[in-house]
Amino acid sequence: MYGMGIKDVVREFLRFRGGIVGIFLLLIIVGMALGAPLISDEEAGNRWYDLEYWVEKDLPKGVPPAWVGVFEGRSYSVTERFPGQIPETNRFILRTNITYNMKYDVPPSDVVIRVRIAEEANISATTTYFVRLNVYRPDGTVIERVLDLETVNRDLKISLKSEDRSRNAIISFMKDFDEEGYERIINQGLTEVIDVIYILFSQTGEGALLERTEPLKGIYTFELEIIRTDINLELDSLELLAMGAAHGVFGTDTNGRDIFVGIVWGARVALILGLIVAIVSVLIGVLYGTVSAYLGGWVDEILQRIQEFAISIPLLPLLLILAFYFKPTIWNLILLLIVFSWPGPVKTIRSMALQIREQLYITAAKAVGASTGRIVLRYIFPQILPYTFALVAFAVPGAILTEAGVSFLLGAQGVLEITWGRILSDAQDASAVLTGMWWWVLPPGFMIAISGLAFVLIGTALDRVLNPRLLR
């Protein structure tokens, strides 16, 4: 049936532009998967779901990619660290100033104050310390007591964006300049959604509380006071972090995870799952359809009824139930997908095998006493095998899409590995679409679409080359 060699197949394949585009897209995905340890942090990939790890990474939360400023014509602030000088004094009050040059069109997404107590210092309920912060702005105004808290925390890390005292202090400061805006956010209950960090770095005036004024560029001085109740309570370090308004290739999510890491390491899972499920399920279906066609009679009828029953089972709901019931690993999901994916190619393969079964060389093989297994594996299966490459290429997108659907719907109850579907599920849980965080939704969705398109283009080209009915 097939008299084409490998060189002939390659030459015919290269005639189809779609196949070339598919190969190019596939090489990008494969390069991303194989080069994940080189282009991304391997530890970050392994600890994707360890939120404490990402807190220690000190990445800005929920910010867009760094390249958005190029298209918007604006400069986005980057993450910067500013260590504070610890005064060498025996006084109870330690005071230090940290300056920050806000020179960007888009100010920082957050300001974080970090205070570390020396390891040898003893902290108890009676040896607390106070942290106070005043902010001196370039326009000469001062926001007093942005921080004013008592703590026994040995490693204090506090965000001005999420600290209630800080939010109230910044809003109260701007109230005197924007009374109308203040009344509006109070009456409409907008206090919790106001971006106080933007207000901190914005010009005063009407509309400031509603983020309608321009950023105030210049030198900001953060006056930090540490008030000790025990003179022996020594500090190890003071630090101010100005979290950037943009980060990396694909931005970050609301937990501060670098989405680029998830996309890169998710490519590995997508390829492994898609290829294993497609190859194994197609091979099972090919053998099943070939045996059914060759044996014929009542055996063929029974096998076909089994296939029709299996293919009529609603796959996604059953997978959701089984994936939730069994231990949620990618290998369990692969096994379940194989179990329910093999019936797909059976009818097509059976029709091809029925034609091959009538060939003279098959009759000759029966005449010399060749066994059923030998005839199927040695004479029929090799004739069908070239066409299975196209079937495998078409089956990969289905496996990847099914996994993405299961991971998306199960969310935290799904597989433990990084998958594009799980990233989309996390984005859905965080209402990323409603809050405008498109960079959390588009990259994984785009990768799912691109991977599916790559294999469909390759499969279509292979089908034209290897399917006798489509040969020109």
C-alpha positions, 0 to 999 in steps of 0.5 A, spaced: 500 500 500 505 504 501 511 504 497 514 511 499 521 511 503 522 516 509 526 521 504 519 521 500 515 522 506 519 528 508 519 531 501 512 530 500 511 533 507 515 539 506 510 541 500 505 543 505 506 549 509 502 548 514 506 542 516 512 546 516 509 551 521 506 545 525 514 543 526 516 550 527 511 551 533 512 544 536 520 545 536 518 552 540 514 548 545 519 542 545 525 547 546 521 550 552 520 543 555 527 541 554 530 547 556 526 549 562 532 548 567 536 553 563 531 558 562 527 558 568 529 557 576 528 549 577 527 550 584 521 555 583 518 550 578 519 544 583 516 549 589 510 552 584 505 550 589 509 552 596 506 559 597 511 560 603 517 560 598 514 565 593 513 570 599 521 569 600 522 570 593 519 578 594 516 578 587 511 583 586 504 581 586 499 581 580 503 585 576 503 585 568 509 583 564 515 588 563 514 589 556 507 592 556 511 599 558 514 599 551 507 598 547 504 603 552 509 608 552 510 609 559 516 607 564 514 601 569 517 601 576 522 595 577 523 592 584 528 595 588 531 594 595 534 599 600 537 597 606 537 601 612 543 604 616 542 601 623 544 607 628 550 605 633 547 607 639 544 605 646 538 609 645 531 606 646 529 609 639 533 607 633 531 612 627 534 611 620 532 614 613 531 611 606 530 615 600 527 612 594 527 616 587 520 615 584 522 616 577 517 612 573 510 613 570 507 607 573 509 607 581 511 601 585 505 596 586 507 595 593 512 598 599 514 593 604 518 594 610 522 588 613 525 588 620 530 583 622 532 582 630 539 579 631 539 571 632 542 572 639 537 577 642 531 574 646 524 576 645 518 575 649 512 578 651 515 583 655 520 585 650 516 588 644 518 593 640 514 598 636 515 600 628 513 607 626 514 610 619 513 617 616 513 618 609 516 625 606 514 626 599 517 630 594 512 636 594 513 637 601 507 634 604 508 628 610 504 622 611 505 621 618 504 614 622 504 610 615 506 604 620 505 604 627 505 597 630 507 593 636 510 586 635 514 581 638 516 578 631 523 576 630 522 577 622 517 582 621 515 583 613 509 588 612 506 590 606 503 598 606 498 595 601 495 590 605 496 593 612 490 596 615 493 602 619 497 604 613 491 604 608 487 608 613 493 613 614 494 614 606 487 615 605 486 620 611 492 624 608 489 625 601 482 626 604 484 633 605 486 634 598 480 630 595 474 631 599 469 629 594 473 622 592 473 621 599 465 621 600 465 617 594 469 611 596 466 611 603 459 611 600 460 606 595 464 602 600 470 602 595 475 603 601 478 595 600 479 596 593 483 603 593 490 602 591 493 606 596 500 605 594 498 609 587 495 614 592 502 614 596 506 616 590 501 621 586 500 628 586 495 631 591 488 634 588 481 633 586 481 626 584 487 623 587 483 618 591 480 615 585 487 615 581 485 620 577 492 624 578 498 623 575 504 620 579 508 625 583 516 624 581 522 625 585 525 623 592 521 620 597 524 619 604 521 614 608 523 615 616 523 609 620 523 608 627 524 602 631 522 603 639 525 598 643 522 596 650 529 592 651 536 596 650 539 589 649 534 588 643 539 588 637 537 589 630 540 585 624 537 589 618 532 594 616 530 594 609 525 597 604 522 594 598 519 598 592 515 592 589 515 593 581 509 595 577 511 590 572 515 583 572 518 578 567 516 575 561 509 574 563 508 578 569 506 575 576 499 572 579 496 574 586 501 570 590 507 573 587 509 567 582 512 568 576 507 566 571 513 564 566 516 559 570 509 556 570 508 556 563 515 553 562 515 547 566 507 546 564 510 545 557 513 539 560 507 536 563 503 537 556 508 534 552 509 528 556 502 527 557 499 528 550 505 524 547 504 518 552 496 518 551 496 519 544 501 514 542 499 508 547 491 509 546 492 509 538 496 503 538 491 500 542 486 502 538 490 500 531 491 493 534 484 492 537 481 495 530 486 490 526 484 484 530 477 485 530 477 486 522 481 480 521 477 475 525 470 477 523 464 474 524 461 474 531 468 476 534 468 482 530 461 484 532 462 483 540 468 487 539 465 492 535 459 493 540 464 494 546 468 499 542 461 503 541 459 502 548 466 505 550 466 511 546 459 513 548 461 514 555 461 521 557 469 522 558 470 529 562 465 528 567 467 521 568 474 523 568 473 529 573 470 523 578 475 518 577 481 524 578 478 526 584 477 519 587 484 517 586 490 520 588 491 526 583 497 525 580 499 526 572 500 519 571 494 517 574 491 522 569 495 519 564 492 512 565 485 514 565 486 518 559 489 512 555 483 507 558 478 512 555 481 514 549 483 508 545 476 507 542 477 513 537 481 510 531 478 503 532 472 504 526 477 507 521 483 502 522 477 496 522 475 499 515 482 499 512 484 492 515 478 489 512 481 491 505 487 489 507 485 482 509 482 481 502 489 481 499 492 475 495 498 475 500 494 475 506 490 469 503 497 466 501 499 467 508 493 463 511 494 457 506 501 456 508 499 456 515 501 462 518 498 464 525 493 469 526 498 473 531 503 473 525 498 475 520 496 481 524 503 483 526 507 481 520 502 483 514 497 487 516 499 492 522 505 494 518 501 496 512 497 501 517 502 503 521 504 509 517 497 512 517 498 511 525 503 517 525 497 522 523 492 519 528 497 520 533 498 527 531 491 528 531 490 525 538 495 529 542 491 536 542 485 532 545 489 529 550 492 536 552 485 539 552 482 534 556 487 534 561 487 542 561 479 541 562 480 536 568 485 541 571 481 547 570 475 544 573 478 540 579 483 546 581 486 545 587 483 538 588 487 536 581 494 534 579 499 536 583 504 538 578 504 544 574 499 544 568 497 550 564 489 548 566 491 549 573 494 555 572 487 557 568 484 555 574 488 559 579 486 565 575 479 563 575 479 563 582 482 569 583 477 573 578 483 575 574 479 576 568 474 581 572 480 584 575 484 585 568 489 581 569 490 578 562 497 576 563 495 571 568 489 568 563 492 569 556 499 565 556 496 558 558 490 559 554 495 561 548 500 555 549 494 550 549 492 553 543 499 553 540 500 546 542 494 543 539 495 547 533 502 545 532 499 537 532 493 538 528 498 542 522 503 536 523 497 531 523 494 534 517 500 534 513 502 527 515 495 525 513 495 528 506 502 524 505 500 517 508 493 516 506 492 513 500 486 516 498 489 523 499 495 522 495 495 527 489 
